[in-house]
Amino acid sequence: MNRAELTSGAAALSDVLAGQRDLYRSLVGIATSEQDAIVAADVERLTQLLEQKENVLDHLRALETERMTALVAIEMATGVAAEGATISEIAAHLPVAAAEDLQRIGRELKAEAVALEEAHAVNAHLLRNSRSLIDRWINYLRTVLAGSLYTSEGDSPAVAGGRTLDRSA
Amino acid sequence: MAISIGLNSAVQSLLAHQQAMDAVTHNIANVNTPGYSRQRIHLGAVAPAGSSGVGQGVEVLSVERVRDLFIDFQIRSQSHSAGDYSARADSLSLVELAFGEPSDNGLRAVLGQFFNAWRDLSNAPEQSAARSAVVQAGETLAFVAQRLATSMSEIRADANTRLEASVGEINDLAKQVAALNQRIIEVRATGDPAADLTDKRDLALDRLSQLTDLRTIQHDDGHVDVFIGGRSLVQGVKASEIDLVINPLNQNFYDVQWAQDGAIVASQSGEVGGLLHQRDTDLPARMADLNTLVAQVITDVNAVHAAGFGQDGVTTGTAFFTGTDATDIAINAAVSGDLGLVAAASAGGAPGDGSGALALADLQRATNLTGGSQTYEAYFNGMLTRLGVSVRDASGTSQAQAATIAHLDQLRASVSGVSLDEEMVAMVQYQKGYEAAAKVISTIDDMIEQLFAMVG
């Protein structure tokens, strides 16, 4: 076992996980705002939040590369396969203090991920319902604009060209 | 943690959205309803419960009735003016139609034919055919003048009768506004903006403003007071009544009075104002013009005729016309019964003398009207010109007012009208926004799965 390589790899992994924890925490904050935007049907705000999310995702992808680099270094030192390596497996090869530090960060990261997953579950539910409602309305409006709807007087609300309100003047 | 917002508040939020959608349905269902104002739902976050700082979802804060009150004010102020001029144009057009000028049967033509008949008689005073032609032409002149007078009286009577419908409608609308005031106050007290009821009331106020020159005052509790000439037609939930009372001093035409105390309703404009102005000012002025002309013809013809002598060369002092003006002009029955009484001679004992008839024919060129400055024809032309100008002014103003109102209506529709296109665009924006949000959530969830494998 190459102790220096292990220490360096574990430190790098801790840094990466801490970075991921911070990014997930910001994603939780965005998810909360996103929830507010969905319930307020504020699509403009929702779009702004999506842009923020995309930026965070870019950072997360960059950190993923760094995480794999650290895991490969650890694999070289310990033989624990980088692909599918768990924190517990890695910690077992580390000095106690470093192991505890890595596991603490891992727990914090997991807590943020769980919070984010819960937020997403609620948001996904809201989005599904909202979408379903909107889809129904779009279908209804299409029917009206196509002029195939009639009032009790036998008139069609849609006039020629599908323009109910003439703004030509 | 904010994430603890439960599905409960999510459901509450979706209900709020359902209400917003209901507003859209309502807008679409009323896309062709006259006077309908688009409604817009305002959503807002529910305040956090306790000290958690966690939002409780969203609720409907208010339902806004999209309406521009300034445009309403402008439309109403133009409407009573349009109603006024429209009523004037209607009556004056009928007067113009009654005169029917230029034509072979109009007053100008028969007046010319009357004096031509005298000219013909001056050339053949002994011929009974020429005497008969003079009497016939006189009868035609009297008939046409009386017909015109009768037509104008009928148009005045018609304006008076139309007041019944207009005043009846004002009373009905005032009751409607008062009843709607009551319901609006009640509904608004519950926190509902009473948008549909307010639309109905605005429609009633729009129509009222065509009928009379009203002023309105909007109150905080939602009710509107309506005033005509400074007196209240509607005050809160009470409507005052307007009566039509026959006035024997004005040819039994109606006076428009407040039922409460009999005071005259000071409606200066609107259809009622226009009808009153026609009945009491415009039409009497036209009638006076006609009477002035016909009275002058009667006076002048009778004066010259009475100075002349009949076919027997003895009879003199006979009036050709009876009556005093266009309403009662007629041929003297004695003359029409005895053609020999037609005074063609200017001197007695000269049966072949046609100078009396010539003197009568020459009246056509005499300037006896308007202080000795106008002939009958010139006066008549002036009358017709004044009438034509009045008709053109009233019609032109009425049309211009109608165009202004149409433009304001379009402006109002652009503010308050329902556009299905706009609703559709909004819905598609929602659809796209939700779709994108769902995709990103799915991407991040995949990453979380991988993360759990490592930290698990």
Interface residues (C-beta under 8 A of the other chain):
Chain A: L17 Q20 L27 V28 G29 A31 T32 E34 Q35 D36 I38 V39 A40 A41 V43 L46 T47 L49 L50 K53 E54 L57 L60 G84 A85 T86 I87 G106 R107 L109 K110 A113 A115 L116 E117 E118 A119 H120 V122 N123 A124 H125 L126 L127 R128 N129 S130 R131 L133 I134 D135 W137 I138 Y140 L141 R142 V144 L145 T151 D155 P157 A158 G162 R163 T164 L165 D166 R167 A169
Chain B: M1 A2 I3 I5 G6 L7 S9 A10 S13 L14 A16 H17 Q18 A20 M21 V24 I28 V31 N32 L43 G44 A45 G55 G57 V58 H407 Q410 A413 S414 G417 V418 S419 L420 D421 E423 M424 M427 V428 Q429 Y430 Q431 K432 G433 Y434 E435 A436 A437 A438 V440 I441 T443 I444 D445 M447 I448 L451 F452 A453 M454 V455 G456
